[in-house]
């Protein structure tokens, strides 16, 4: 793994991909768990009225729980 050092500090490891999660992305929302939908009406100030909807499968997290071991092996 590559390392980086500051001019006056100790060496530290650079993570290879810090945004990678160990939990799989939800197959229902593809990792986009919350959306804002305009309902076609406007407020008195001219802004659009919106509602927020969360993915029912992952409950707005964007990830699913990993499969259990006996499910993965087909038992």
C-alpha positions as CSV (number, residue, x, y, z in Angstrom):
1,X,0.0,0.0,0.0
2,X,1.4,3.5,-0.8
3,X,2.5,5.7,2.0
4,X,2.6,9.4,2.4
5,X,4.7,11.5,4.7
6,X,4.3,15.1,5.8
7,X,7.3,17.3,5.9
8,X,7.4,17.2,9.7
9,X,5.2,14.2,10.7
10,X,5.4,10.4,10.7
11,X,4.5,8.2,7.7
12,X,0.9,7.1,7.4
13,X,-0.9,4.7,5.1
14,X,-3.1,6.0,2.3
15,X,-6.4,4.0,2.1
16,X,-6.8,2.5,-1.4
17,X,-10.5,3.3,-1.7
18,X,-12.0,5.0,1.3
19,X,-15.5,5.3,-0.1
20,X,-15.9,1.5,-0.7
21,X,-18.4,0.0,1.7
22,X,-18.5,-3.6,2.8
23,X,-22.3,-3.7,2.6
24,X,-23.8,-4.3,-0.8
25,X,-25.8,-1.5,-2.5
26,X,-29.5,-1.9,-2.5
27,X,-30.8,-3.5,-5.7
28,X,-34.1,-1.7,-5.5
29,X,-32.8,1.9,-5.5
30,X,-29.2,1.3,-6.8
31,X,-27.8,3.3,-3.9
32,X,-30.1,6.4,-4.3
33,X,-32.4,5.7,-1.3
34,X,-34.1,9.1,-0.9
35,X,-35.7,11.2,-3.6
36,X,-37.6,14.5,-3.6
37,X,-40.7,14.6,-5.8
38,X,-42.5,17.8,-6.8
39,X,-46.3,17.5,-6.4
40,X,-47.2,20.1,-9.0
41,X,-48.3,22.8,-6.7
42,X,-46.4,26.0,-5.7
43,X,-46.3,27.9,-2.4
44,X,-47.3,31.5,-2.1
45,X,-43.7,32.5,-2.6
46,X,-43.5,30.6,-5.9
47,X,-41.4,27.6,-4.7
48,X,-42.5,24.1,-5.7
49,X,-44.1,21.9,-3.0
50,X,-42.2,18.6,-2.6
51,X,-42.4,15.4,-0.8
52,X,-39.6,13.1,0.2
53,X,-39.8,9.3,-0.5
54,X,-37.4,6.7,1.0
55,X,-36.7,3.3,-0.6
56,X,-39.0,0.7,1.2
57,X,-36.4,-2.1,0.7
58,X,-33.4,-0.4,2.5
59,X,-35.4,2.1,4.5
60,X,-33.4,5.1,3.2
61,X,-29.9,3.7,3.8
62,X,-28.9,2.7,0.3
63,X,-27.4,-0.6,1.4
64,X,-28.7,-4.0,2.1
65,X,-27.6,-6.5,4.8
66,X,-25.1,-9.0,3.5
67,X,-26.6,-12.4,2.8
68,X,-26.3,-14.9,5.6
69,X,-23.7,-17.7,5.2
70,X,-26.2,-20.5,4.7
71,X,-28.0,-18.5,2.1
72,X,-24.8,-17.8,0.1
73,X,-23.9,-21.5,0.0
74,X,-27.4,-22.6,-0.9
75,X,-28.2,-24.6,2.3
